[in-house]
Amino acid sequence: MVWVWTALGVVLALFLASLTPAGRDFRRRMMARMYDRTMRRYEARIGDRKRALFAALSGTVLEIGPGTGANFEFLPAAVTRWIGVEPNPHMHASLRAAAERQGIAAEFRSATTDAMAVDDASVDCVLSTLVLCSVPDPTAVARDVERVLRPGGKFVFIEHVGAPRGSTLRFFQSLVRPFWAYFADGCCPNRDLEQAIRDVGFASISVERFRIDREAGPAIIAPHIAGVAGKG
Ligand SMILES: C[S@@+](CC[C@H](N)C(=O)[O-])C[C@H]1O[C@@H](n2cnc3c(N)ncnc32)[C@H](O)[C@@H]1O
């Protein structure tokens, strides 16, 4: 019986240690290391959609949470400057390497979107893919996105979102959220991100809802939105 308590004690100690800054950093390192492998099938399935949607990008593009640089290969030639805000330092090496492979002179700004060191009305487009699920306050980030866009600028996004309220999938998304967020660097699968973006009051917005198939990823993150919001 003693070994059971000892094992439980060790598991609890490891869990508590993982909540410290050093523990969080370790989990982020693991996420960065496994990210490309985990996302390979997802990226293969969503590539065509990205190519079509990203055609809306041009000029100076600010990408929030670019991760390891999965979107570089889909940027059209009309993009003349790329600025990134990526808070996970363990992703930076892959991100820089990916930018180099695509011949993009990447620039980086302050680590998070919580206080983006980007001037008001200074970029033509903001790009976000699978990021608003992880930020502490998606509406605040979307508001900051609107702030940095020039008049006429565009916010281009693909995000996984919460299933309709009251659905069985939404119930399971909410149930697994604490575990999912723990292992996936704060990712919450049950967020109403279309509403968070609409709450900002963009002058125009077009949103398409779609689901990724089981090949691309688990059901819990199947519901997606993709769209463009324009600043008046
Ligand atoms: C699921 S990954 C998506 C990475 C990339 N956009 C892609 O599509 O492969 C989420 C990314 O958001 C970043 N992130 C998390 N919180 C953030 C914040 N507050 N501001 C900016 N990026 C953030 C993470 O570091 C991570 O790179």
The ligand as an ORCA input file, in Angstrom:
! r2SCAN-3c Opt
* xyz 0 1
  C      -1.699     26.145    -31.804
  S      -0.333     27.202    -32.006
  C      -0.607     27.836    -33.666
  C       0.677     28.194    -34.348
  C       0.520     28.669    -35.799
  N      -0.274     29.870    -35.867
  C      -0.079     27.578    -36.655
  O      -1.145     27.761    -37.212
  O       0.581     26.526    -36.761
  C      -0.760     28.594    -30.995
  C       0.293     29.668    -31.051
  O      -0.188     30.832    -30.375
  C       0.860     31.353    -29.606
  N       0.291     32.184    -28.536
  C      -0.238     31.782    -27.368
  N      -0.610     32.836    -26.628
  C      -0.312     33.938    -27.354
  C      -0.428     35.330    -27.136
  N      -0.961     35.826    -26.006
  N       0.010     36.163    -28.107
  C       0.527     35.679    -29.271
  N       0.673     34.371    -29.519
  C       0.262     33.508    -28.588
  C       1.589     30.109    -29.111
  O       2.889     30.373    -28.643
  C       1.576     29.261    -30.356
  O       2.654     29.539    -31.203
*
